[in-house]
């Protein structure tokens, strides 16, 4: 798995400027700092503790990173003024410096080292996110397929003993999940290898719905 932990991102002068401009806040373990879809808000610097950032995709929470002491998070919303694209949760008792939108953008203008550091941080995160997505893409398709098959089995499946028959083609499943036919074919082969499904000519037999449910939950 790609290491998505982020820490010690900024040079000392940039870090000191962020702390000086920020309002200190403390969060207990498990507290939400902001939630995906919230209005734009401040950028945060981690003074003490750790924060997990995650986003919801296809009904599942996807971890985007762990942010430790010396790191910034939530800066995208402060820069572009758009709603939060992810949620942030304190994984332990955590102290943060919250830098408001005007203050943070002023810092970027007044402190070139901070602006340069943020460009490097964003580039590093983009590379890590790309690698993470590539490494986990097959597993994500498999899990989404499992969730879809469970839903179809419940809503329109035909029971044949312990097996549930679904009148659905691989092409239709690919359309439902918005993936290419090759990715869908590979996902079905992997589920078949695990003894969870049996493909038919224009149908799919669910052999173990409980195992699919567990897989869908991750």
C-alpha positions as CSV (number, residue, x, y, z in Angstrom):
1,X,0.0,0.0,0.0
2,X,1.2,3.5,-0.8
3,X,2.2,5.5,2.3
4,X,-0.3,8.3,2.5
5,X,1.0,9.8,5.7
6,X,2.0,13.5,5.4
7,X,4.2,15.4,7.9
8,X,6.9,18.1,8.1
9,X,6.0,19.7,4.8
10,X,6.9,23.4,5.2
11,X,10.2,25.2,5.8
12,X,10.5,26.8,9.2
13,X,9.9,30.4,8.1
14,X,6.7,29.4,6.2
15,X,5.5,27.3,9.1
16,X,6.1,30.1,11.6
17,X,4.1,32.5,9.4
18,X,1.2,30.1,9.2
19,X,1.1,29.6,13.0
20,X,1.3,33.4,13.6
21,X,-1.7,34.0,11.4
22,X,-3.8,31.1,12.7
23,X,-6.3,30.7,15.5
24,X,-5.5,27.7,17.8
25,X,-8.2,25.1,18.1
26,X,-8.3,21.7,19.9
27,X,-10.2,18.6,18.8
28,X,-10.8,15.4,20.8
29,X,-10.2,12.0,19.2
30,X,-12.9,11.2,16.6
31,X,-14.1,14.8,16.3
32,X,-15.0,16.1,12.8
33,X,-13.0,19.2,11.8
34,X,-15.0,19.6,8.6
35,X,-17.2,17.4,6.5
36,X,-17.3,16.8,2.7
37,X,-19.6,19.4,1.1
38,X,-19.2,22.0,3.9
39,X,-18.8,25.6,2.7
40,X,-15.2,26.8,2.1
41,X,-13.3,27.5,5.2
42,X,-9.8,27.9,6.7
43,X,-6.7,26.0,6.1
44,X,-5.3,24.0,9.0
45,X,-1.8,23.4,10.3
46,X,-1.3,20.4,12.7
47,X,0.5,21.6,15.8
48,X,0.0,18.4,17.8
49,X,-1.8,15.1,17.0
50,X,-3.0,13.6,13.7
51,X,-5.8,14.1,11.3
52,X,-7.3,11.7,8.8
53,X,-8.7,13.1,5.5
54,X,-11.2,11.0,3.6
55,X,-13.7,11.3,0.8
56,X,-16.9,9.4,-0.1
57,X,-16.9,7.6,-3.4
58,X,-19.7,5.2,-4.5
59,X,-20.9,5.1,-0.9
60,X,-17.6,4.1,0.5
61,X,-15.1,6.2,2.6
62,X,-11.7,6.4,0.8
63,X,-8.8,7.6,2.9
64,X,-6.8,10.3,1.2
65,X,-4.1,10.8,3.8
66,X,-3.0,11.1,7.4
67,X,-1.6,14.5,8.4
68,X,0.8,14.7,11.3
69,X,2.6,17.5,13.1
70,X,4.1,20.1,10.7
71,X,1.6,19.5,7.9
72,X,-1.2,21.5,6.3
73,X,-4.6,20.3,5.1
74,X,-7.8,21.9,3.9
75,X,-5.9,24.5,1.9
76,X,-7.6,23.8,-1.4
77,X,-10.9,25.1,-0.2
78,X,-9.1,28.2,1.2
79,X,-7.4,28.8,-2.1
80,X,-10.3,28.1,-4.6
81,X,-13.2,29.1,-2.4
82,X,-15.2,26.0,-3.3
83,X,-16.9,23.6,-0.8
84,X,-14.9,21.0,1.0
85,X,-14.1,18.1,-1.3
86,X,-13.3,15.7,1.6
87,X,-13.8,15.3,5.4
88,X,-11.2,15.6,8.1
89,X,-11.3,13.7,11.4
90,X,-9.0,13.9,14.4
91,X,-7.5,10.4,15.1
92,X,-6.3,11.5,18.5
93,X,-6.4,14.6,20.7
94,X,-5.2,17.3,18.2
95,X,-4.3,20.9,18.3
96,X,-4.6,22.9,15.0
97,X,-3.9,26.4,13.8
98,X,-6.9,27.6,11.7
99,X,-5.9,30.2,9.1
100,X,-8.9,32.0,7.5
101,X,-9.4,32.3,3.8
102,X,-8.3,35.9,3.4
103,X,-5.3,35.5,5.8
104,X,-4.1,32.3,4.1
105,X,-4.2,33.8,0.6
106,X,-2.4,36.9,1.9
107,X,0.3,34.6,3.4
108,X,0.8,33.0,-0.1
109,X,1.3,36.5,-1.5
110,X,3.6,37.8,1.2
111,X,5.7,34.7,1.7
112,X,7.1,33.2,-1.5
113,X,8.6,30.3,0.4
114,X,5.1,29.3,1.6
115,X,3.7,29.5,-2.0
116,X,6.6,27.5,-3.3
117,X,6.3,24.9,-0.5
118,X,2.5,24.6,-1.3
119,X,3.3,23.9,-4.9
120,X,5.7,21.1,-3.9
121,X,3.2,19.7,-1.4
122,X,0.4,19.6,-4.0
123,X,2.7,18.0,-6.6
124,X,3.7,15.4,-4.1
125,X,0.2,14.7,-3.1
126,X,-0.9,14.4,-6.7
127,X,1.8,11.9,-7.4
128,X,0.9,9.9,-4.3
129,X,-2.8,10.0,-5.1
130,X,-2.2,8.9,-8.7
131,X,-0.1,5.9,-7.5
132,X,-2.6,5.0,-4.8
133,X,-5.4,5.1,-7.3
134,X,-3.5,2.9,-9.8
135,X,-2.6,0.4,-7.0
136,X,-6.1,0.1,-5.7
137,X,-8.2,0.4,-8.9
138,X,-8.8,-3.3,-9.3
139,X,-9.8,-3.7,-5.7
140,X,-12.1,-0.7,-6.0
141,X,-13.9,-2.1,-9.0
142,X,-14.2,-5.5,-7.3
143,X,-15.8,-3.9,-4.2
144,X,-18.2,-1.7,-6.3
145,X,-19.2,-4.8,-8.3
146,X,-19.8,-6.8,-5.1
147,X,-22.0,-4.0,-3.8
148,X,-23.9,-3.8,-7.1
149,X,-24.5,-7.5,-7.3
150,X,-25.8,-7.6,-3.7
151,X,-28.3,-4.8,-4.5
152,X,-29.4,-6.6,-7.7
153,X,-29.7,-9.9,-5.9
154,X,-32.0,-8.3,-3.4
155,X,-34.1,-6.2,-5.8
156,X,-34.5,-8.5,-8.8
157,X,-32.6,-11.8,-8.2
158,X,-34.3,-15.2,-8.8
159,X,-33.4,-17.8,-6.2
160,X,-32.4,-21.2,-7.4
161,X,-31.7,-23.1,-4.2
162,X,-28.7,-21.4,-2.6
163,X,-27.8,-19.5,-5.8
164,X,-29.3,-16.3,-6.9
165,X,-29.6,-15.8,-10.7
166,X,-29.3,-12.3,-12.1
167,X,-30.6,-11.5,-15.6
168,X,-27.7,-9.1,-16.3
169,X,-24.8,-9.0,-18.8
170,X,-21.2,-8.0,-18.2
171,X,-21.8,-5.1,-20.6
172,X,-24.8,-3.9,-18.5
173,X,-22.7,-4.2,-15.3
174,X,-19.9,-2.2,-16.9
175,X,-22.4,0.6,-17.7
176,X,-23.8,0.6,-14.2
177,X,-20.3,1.0,-12.7
178,X,-19.0,3.2,-15.5
179,X,-16.0,1.1,-16.2
180,X,-14.6,-0.3,-19.5
181,X,-15.6,-3.9,-20.5
182,X,-12.1,-5.1,-19.9
183,X,-12.1,-3.9,-16.3
184,X,-15.5,-5.5,-15.7
185,X,-14.4,-8.8,-17.3
186,X,-11.3,-8.9,-15.0
187,X,-13.4,-8.1,-11.9
188,X,-15.9,-10.9,-12.7
189,X,-13.0,-13.3,-13.2
190,X,-11.6,-12.4,-9.8
191,X,-14.9,-12.9,-8.1
192,X,-15.3,-16.2,-9.9
193,X,-11.9,-17.4,-8.8
194,X,-13.0,-16.7,-5.2
195,X,-16.1,-18.8,-5.7
196,X,-18.5,-15.9,-5.4
197,X,-20.2,-15.8,-8.8
198,X,-20.7,-18.0,-11.9
199,X,-21.1,-16.2,-15.2
200,X,-23.7,-17.4,-17.7
201,X,-24.4,-16.5,-21.3
202,X,-26.5,-13.5,-20.6
203,X,-26.7,-13.8,-16.8
204,X,-24.7,-14.0,-13.6
205,X,-25.2,-16.5,-10.8
206,X,-24.5,-15.2,-7.3
207,X,-23.1,-18.1,-5.3
208,X,-22.2,-16.5,-2.0
209,X,-24.2,-13.3,-1.3
210,X,-22.9,-13.1,2.3
211,X,-19.3,-13.0,1.1
212,X,-20.2,-10.4,-1.4
213,X,-21.8,-8.3,1.3
214,X,-18.6,-8.5,3.4
215,X,-16.5,-7.6,0.4
216,X,-18.7,-4.6,-0.4
217,X,-18.1,-3.3,3.1
218,X,-14.4,-3.6,2.6
